[in-house]
């Protein structure tokens, strides 16, 4: 169970690194606009907001990687950052796009469940 919890936590961290890259570097590029469903005008106008959001996703990834690096002594850190991801995913699913629940909140919730039962 520990290995699966670690792998799922690492997956959540990797997803947030991917979100960082998309939001900070590809937001106004064709790939980013396609993924987020934005127009060139909207992407240009909101580029700095997206970059800021990407930075926050990077902090979530860093926190999860730190928790993994700490090993058994990092369980509280892992629970904290997974809670942050779940809350952000639920809020994003409610306020932006329901898909965020499945892409962000669900993997973090599964990881949290595995961390808590191990």
C-alpha angles and dihedrals in degrees: 000000000000093000092050091048090050093048093049091047089050089050091053089049091049091050090054092050086052091050089050091054093046095048099039102038110016103034095108096031123095093257093051093044090051094049094047096035096234134147121240089250095051092044092052093047094047099038096111092047091052091048090053090050090049090054090055089051088053090054090052090051091048091051092051092047090049090052091051091048090052090056117193092357090057099063093106091049090049093049090050095051094042088052089052091051093047093049092047091048094049092048092046090048090052099041106030117015132344089224089074088070090063099037099043114012100039098055090046091049091051091049090048091051092051092046092052097047098045 
